[in-house]
Amino acid sequence: MSQHLRHLGPGYRKGTPGLGLVETARHPDNGRKKIVFLTAKGRDLIAKIDRLLVGPG
């Protein structure tokens, strides 16, 4: 899973850019855990997919 998140995140491997769709942050109570959230680019992609699947309005 971590490899997939790196690919979806800002950077993949040694300078290879990721897709920039998600970001991760350390969990405030447990440093071994990470919180994953969508970036603005990720939210835009979800909105486009939603419009394709559901249709306008």
C-alpha positions in Angstrom: 0.0 0.0 0.0 2.8 2.4 0.8 4.2 2.0 -2.7 0.9 2.9 -4.2 0.5 5.9 -2.0 4.0 7.1 -3.0 3.0 6.9 -6.6 -0.3 8.8 -6.0 1.6 11.4 -3.8 4.1 14.1 -4.7 7.1 12.0 -5.4 7.6 8.3 -6.3 11.3 7.2 -6.4 14.5 9.1 -6.4 13.3 12.2 -8.2 10.5 10.5 -10.2 7.4 12.7 -9.8 4.2 11.1 -8.5 0.7 12.0 -9.6 0.2 14.6 -6.8 -3.3 13.3 -5.9 -2.8 12.6 -2.2 -0.7 13.8 0.7 0.2 12.0 3.9 0.8 13.3 7.4 1.8 11.6 10.6 -1.1 10.7 12.9 -0.9 13.1 15.9 -1.4 10.3 18.5 0.6 7.5 16.9 3.7 8.3 14.9 3.7 4.9 13.2 0.4 5.7 11.5 -0.2 8.1 8.6 -3.2 10.1 7.6 -3.9 10.2 3.9 -6.0 13.0 2.3 -6.7 14.2 -1.2 -4.9 17.3 -2.6 -6.8 19.9 -4.7 -5.8 18.0 -7.8 -7.1 14.7 -6.3 -10.5 16.4 -5.4 -10.7 17.8 -9.0 -10.2 14.3 -10.4 -12.8 12.8 -8.2 -15.3 15.6 -9.2 -14.6 14.9 -12.9 -15.1 11.1 -12.4 -18.3 11.8 -10.5 -19.6 14.0 -13.4 -18.8 11.2 -15.9 -20.5 8.5 -13.9 -23.5 10.5 -12.5 -23.9 13.1 -15.2 -24.5 16.8 -14.8 -26.9 18.2 -12.1 
